[in-house]
Amino acid sequence: MALRVEVPLSAINTEVELPITIGLGGEIITAGTLYLDVRNGQVEDFRKPYADALREIADAMEQSTGTDDGEVPDAAARG
């Protein structure tokens, strides 16, 4: 016996947690987590939180090397 349940998209409201992984050479590290909000069955715009997470990772990598060569030419503006 099969059971089928239909749920309207408006009932799907949740948060999805995705790891941000970076591969360097043969190693893969989990550098952070991106949380995606799902409202009314649609993933809300995640570009800004994703860009913020990548900037934070880049800043941490820059600080860990002890050298700061300044900003990258033609990089996207912050904010």
N, C-alpha and C positions, 0 to 999 in steps of 0.2 A: 504494500500500500504506500503510495506517495502522497506527500502533503505539500501543498504549494501555498506560500504566504506572500502576498504582494504588499509592499510598503511604499507609500508615496515618497518622492524625493524630499519633500518638505519635512519629513520625519527623521532624515539622516543628518544629525548634527553631532560632530565628534572632533577629536583632535588626533592627528596621526603623527607619530614620532619617527623621524628618519635619521639614521646616522650619516654624518658627513665624513667620508673616507677619502684619504689622499694616498696615492701610490707614489713612492719615491724609490726608483731602482726596483729591487725585489721585495721591498717592504711596503706594507699597507698599514696605515694608522687611522684610527678613528679620531678625527680632530674636533668633533663637536656634534651637536644634534640640532636638527631643524624640526620645528613643530609646525605642522600644517593644520589650519582650522578648516573644517568642512561644515558649511552652513547650507541648509536646504539642498543637500546633495551635491553641492559644488565646492571645489577647493578654492578658498579665498586666495587673493594675490599673494604669492610668496616671494616675489622678486626682491623686495626691500629686506625682509628678514634674512634671505639667503645671501644677499650682497653684504649685509652687516656681519654675518657669520664669517664669510670669506675674508673680509677686512680684518676682523678680529684674529683670525688664524694667521694672516699675513703679518700683522703687527707682532704677534707672539713669536713667530719665526724670526722676524727681524731682530727682536730684542734678545732672543736666545743666542744669536751669533755674536752679539756684542758690537756689531758694526751697523751703522745706519748710513746708507748711501743716498738718503734723501728720497724724494718722491719719484715714482716711475713716470717718465715722460708719456704724455697722452693718456694717463690713467683717468678713470671716471672720477668726477668730483664727489666728495663725501657730502652726505646729507641730501 
